[in-house]
Amino acid sequence: MTQIAADPDTARADPIGNPLQGALAESRQRWRDLVSIAADLVFETDAAHRISFVMPDPALGWGASELLGKLGASLLAGGEGTAGFNPFRPATPLRGRRAWIRRGDGSVACLVFAATPLLDAAGRIIGARGLGMDVTDEDGQEGVAAAALRRAVVIDGILGRMRQEVLAPRMMRAVLEELASAVGAEGAAVVAEGPVILHQIGAGAGFVLDAIAAMLQRTDEVGSILADQASGRSILVSPCQTRFGEAVVLALWRSPGPRGWDADDRTVAASASGIIRVVLEHHSIQREMARRARTDPLTGLINRRAFMEELPRHIDRLEREQLPGTLVFADLDNFKAVNDELGHEMGDLVLCRAAELLRGTVRPTDLVARLGGDEFAVWMNGADHLTAAERAETLRVQGPRALAEVVGDDRLGLGFSIGIATRHAGEEVDSVIRRADLAMYQVKRDGRGNWRVAQG
């Protein structure tokens, strides 16, 4: 019977010198040698998807001790949670799939993987086993295409996260988180002139602001790399100037270390800057739409809708502080004659002047609204009917003169009819509105150009 000579090391470990054990050890060593030659990364993961076995040592510039216990997904160049392929969590056996992996020196490598899930007796996945071969440099043109593919995966991941959000601030956070993960940044920020941080994720922004400020003066430079002398961080800055003229930059920074920003990082940042520019413009449009929805476009005062939304909040605060509040309704007298005799353009000028008079009569913290047509409303925080009556008297005296100056004629009899209602403790908003409205119409019936405090 032919016997297979035992490996000397195996023989020493096995004093009995069992030929079968020796053959098994030799077979295992041959398997290890063949795999080491054929693959650049061999791994096993446990049920938590952490690396429990790795060879060779080192693998892709990582020492085995650095990789053991690390999440396999943390090696992906796109980071955990991206839309890309994760070879460390195969659901079924696979082969020929590509993924970008970070090397120990911070660069990235494209590996072709074969992997299979590990199952327990019940058929549950308890880990994975696989190997990958580095194909980054096997063909120059293919390497360029692979790099472009990697960037496309990163951008696709960013867009995928962004599409899950509706509000611009949450969109921006999703973009920055995905981008920082993809390029291995400690943090990311969108910075405007000042410098002012508009959006930020991660730590370290306070250390890099001074270095970023200089970049805001050179928004034509794409992918500038700065160094923060105090913290040792390396900063990649890319301009994001919007169509609305905002001087804004994207800043990414890495903790002190040997890895610098490469050309691929710069290209990814420049592509992401385009997405960030869109989000910034979207945010500006959202803010403007919200402002217009609440603002009277002619006078700049808040409109009826905004006034009715804000009034309960002001009342609730005064209720908690046990302070009074007073509602004033003001209606322009003889305004129809302005439109009929002098035209609507002159009517618009009269409305704007009336808005200025009302704004100038109260404090900035009070509410002043154009309810529609020639009707206005004022809510005076912390004021009782006596204070409101003083303001109304000022309008009664000065209003006709100021409005006559606009039209150049005092014969039209322009002025204000004003109703005043101080809110009682616990009184509903609708009740206060009804009382102020009734007081104003009583002034109208009594001859206009005056004010009245509501009773009850």
C-alpha positions, 0 to 999 in steps of 0.5 A, a space after each residue: 500500500 502506497 503511503 504519503 509522506 507526512 509533512 515534517 511539521 505535521 509529523 512533529 505535531 502528530 507523534 503517532 504519525 498517522 498517514 491519513 492525518 498527514 495527507 489531510 494536512 498536506 492537502 490543506 497546505 496545497 489548498 492554501 498555497 493555490 488560493 494564495 497564488 490565485 486570489 488577492 483576498 480570501 475571507 470568511 465572515 460570521 453571522 454579524 457579517 464581520 471578517 473571521 478569517 482572512 488570507 493572505 497576510 497582508 491582503 490588499 495592504 491590510 494586515 490580518 489583525 487589522 481586518 479580523 472583527 471588521 465589518 466586511 462592508 467597511 472595506 467597500 469603497 462606496 461604504 456600507 449602505 450604498 446601492 452597490 454590490 456587497 460580496 461579504 453578504 451573499 444571499 446565494 452563491 455567486 461568481 464573476 461579480 465586481 466590487 471596489 475595495 479600499 486598500 490599506 494605503 487608502 487607494 481603491 482596487 477593483 476585485 472580481 469575487 466568487 462567494 457563497 453563504 455559509 448555512 447552519 443545519 437549519 438552513 439559516 445564513 450564519 456567514 459567508 466564504 469567498 475570494 476576490 482577484 484584483 483586476 484594477 490594472 489588468 487593462 488600462 482602458 478597462 481600468 478607466 472604465 472601471 473607475 467610471 463605473 465606480 463613480 457611477 455607482 457612487 452617484 447612483 447611491 447619492 441620487 437614490 438616497 436623495 430621492 427618498 426625501 422631499 424637503 431640501 434640508 433632508 435631501 442635502 443631509 442624505 447627499 452629504 452622508 452618502 458622499 462622505 461614506 463613498 470617499 472615506 471622508 471624516 465629514 462634509 459641509 456646504 459652506 457659504 461666504 462668511 464663512 457660514 456652514 449651511 449644511 454639515 455632517 460628521 465632525 471637524 468642520 470647526 477646524 477647517 472653516 478658516 482654510 475653506 474661507 479662502 476657497 470662496 474667493 476662487 470658485 472657478 477652481 475645481 477640486 482644490 486641496 487645502 491643508 489645515 495646519 492646526 489639525 492636520 486634516 486634508 480638505 477637498 473643496 469644490 465650488 457649488 455656485 448656484 444660478 441665484 448667485 450664491 457663492 457656495 463650496 462643498 468641503 470634504 475632509 479627512 482625519 490626519 493620515 497618509 491617505 491623500 485625495 486622488 484624481 478619482 476623489 476629485 471627480 466624484 466630488 465635482 459630480 456631487 457638487 452638481 447634485 448639491 447645486 440642484 438641492 441648493 436651488 431647490 431649497 431656494 425655490 421651496 423657501 420662495 414658494 413658502 414665502 409667497 404662499 404666506 405673503 401679500 405680493 403687493 404690500 409685503 405684509 403677511 396674507 389672510 392665511 398666514 395671519 390666521 395660522 400665526 394668530 393662535 400661536 401668538 395667543 397661546 404664548 400670551 395665555 401662558 404668560 398671562 399677558 393681554 393681546 388686542 386685535 385691530 381691524 382697519 378698513 380704508 375709507 373711500 378706496 373704491 373712488 381711488 380705483 374708479 377715478 385715478 386707476 388701479 395703479 394709484 390704488 396699489 400705491 394707496 394700499 402700499 402706503 396704508 401698509 407702511 402706516 400700519 407697520 409703523 404704528 406697531 412693534 416688529 413683533 406684532 402681526 400686520 396683515 392684508 386680509 384682502 382688498 382694502 382690509 387690514 388686520 393688526 395683532 398687538 402682543 401684550 397690549 390692551 385696548 387703551 394702547 390700541 386706542 392710542 395707535 388708532 388715534 394716531 392713524 385717525 389723525 395722520 392717516 388721511 394726510 399721508 394717504 392724500 399725499 399719495 394721490 395728490 388730492 384730499 377731496 376723496 376723503 381717504 382714511 381708516 375705519 378701525 375696530 378694536 377688540 382686546 381678548 378676554 382670558 380664555 376667549 376663542 379666536 373666532 370670538 375676538 375676530 367677530 367683536 373687532 369686525 363688528 366694532 369696525 362696521 359700527 364705525 363705518 355706519 357712524 360716518 367712517 374715519 374713526 375708531 371704536 373699542 368693542 364691548 363685551 
